[in-house]
Amino acid sequence: MISSDRSAKQEVTQDEPQNVTELDIPKRGMPVTIITGFLGSGKTTLLNHILQNQQDLKVAVLVNEFGDINIDSQLLVAVDENMMELSNGCICCTINDGLVDAVYSVLERGDRIDYMIVETTGVADPLPIALTFLGTELQHLTRLDSILTVVDSEAFTSEHFNSDAAYAQIMYGDIIILNKTDLVAGEKLQKLEKYINEVKTKARILRSQLGVVPLPLILDVQIDQSAIASTDQSSHESEQHEHHAHADHDHGHSHTHEHSHDGNCDHEHHHHEHHHSDHLENDGFISISFQSDRAFDLDKFQNFLDKKLPIDVFRAKGILRFSAIDNQYVFQLSGKRYELKTDDRNKSLNTQLVIIGRNLQREELLSHLNDCLAE
């Protein structure tokens, strides 16, 4: 294993359609938990903990990857292009064009689904996702149970709030989970909790290591969502603008997404315009994807990480091969730490890497990565 002070140990994650009016009673009011949190906070670690320890529940998981390459989905066993079957019987559906369509694709399955979890990207504002469940026809078929916000206790600073998304994740989180508490001193944790309570009055805060939290504290907790349901999206965005007027990056919001239904399913699907802010642009984030059928030179890649990786990289993950080494590796970088872990799936894949950060020079980074390839 190669590790460095540059990534905290990150996890490796692992039908017939029927008319809506014929949905089984257990599917009506299906509880939904939204997991959100800034880049590298440990959302997938928490999700794995839930999936590995849930009792006799069949859980549907909706994930929204940020980047051209969906690394996490490749670690699952694909059933078809969009639906994934996990080893414990849970279902994972990758969100593409529309959240409403993704939810319906789960609700219309013939088999029993007891619970739904939505994992957002690290730069997502959870409010539009929550309002999709509270303000569309989904309010009659699902019940938004809670929004869980995962915080990296080691990497978190007040500067995270230069990001509209990070600010919204705290403000709209029902339960704040301070993850990676084993990597920081108790004094820093106390200061962090005090700071979060200043931003969000009476915040519910739980501490965790490797995403381990007692499930009864976070699942089916039935938190009243009436306050969020009555939230006006334009007021929410105005509040963000006022709070971050001091920030250097551009906060121009773009409202361009309109949900549309392709008509392939039997249910009547009304069109809804889901306003959402493009936080990739708002917060200055860029996602850079790299793929090659050639392996990296280990020494060159190590040198790239130590000397050429920009400090503005918040998150990176990939599936890597190295010349003259039989194994392939899952690479995780979060904040100042990175780790390579042996990929034991015995599935040969190309070298793939996704890098997420602010104001990165795409061509320069791609050039550096090409230089890491073995001769």
Stockholm file with secondary structure:
# STOCKHOLM 1.0

chainA/1-375         MISSDRSAKQEVTQDEPQNVTELDIPKRGMPVTIITGFLGSGKTTLLNHILQNQQDLKVAVLVNEFGDINIDSQLLVAVDENMMELSNGCICCTINDGLVDAVYSVLERGDRIDYMIVETTGVADPLPIALTFLGTELQHLTRLDSILTVVDSEAFTSEHFNSDAAYAQIMYGDIIILNKTDLVAGEKLQKLEKYINEVKTKARILRSQLGVVPLPLILDVQIDQSAIASTDQSSHESEQHEHHAHADHDHGHSHTHEHSHDGNCDHEHHHHEHHHSDHLENDGFISISFQSDRAFDLDKFQNFLDKKLPIDVFRAKGILRFSAIDNQYVFQLSGKRYELKTDDRNKSLNTQLVIIGRNLQREELLSHLNDCLAE
#=GR chainA/1-375 SS CEEECCCCCCCCCCCCCCCGGGCCGGGTTEEEEEEEESTTSCHHHHHHHHHHHCCSCCEEEEECCCSSSCHHHHTSEESSSSEEECTTSCEEEECCSCHHHHHHHHHTCSSCCCEEEEECCTTCCHHHHHHHHHHSGGGGTEEEEEEEEEEETTTCCGGGGGSHHHHHHHHTCSEEEEECGGGSCHHHHHHHHHHHHHHSTTCEEEECSTTCCCGGGTSSCCCCCHHHHTCCHHHHHHHHHHHTTTCSSCCCCCCCCCCCCCSCSSSCCCCCCCCCCCHHHHTTEEEEEEEESSCBCHHHHHHIIIIISCTTEEEEEEEEEBTTCSCEEEEEEETTEEEEEECTTCCCCCEEEEEEEESCCHHHHHHHHHHTBCC
#=GC SS_cons         CEEECCCCCCCCCCCCCCCGGGCCGGGTTEEEEEEEESTTSCHHHHHHHHHHHCCSCCEEEEECCCSSSCHHHHTSEESSSSEEECTTSCEEEECCSCHHHHHHHHHTCSSCCCEEEEECCTTCCHHHHHHHHHHSGGGGTEEEEEEEEEEETTTCCGGGGGSHHHHHHHHTCSEEEEECGGGSCHHHHHHHHHHHHHHSTTCEEEECSTTCCCGGGTSSCCCCCHHHHTCCHHHHHHHHHHHTTTCSSCCCCCCCCCCCCCSCSSSCCCCCCCCCCCHHHHTTEEEEEEEESSCBCHHHHHHIIIIISCTTEEEEEEEEEBTTCSCEEEEEEETTEEEEEECTTCCCCCEEEEEEEESCCHHHHHHHHHHTBCC
//
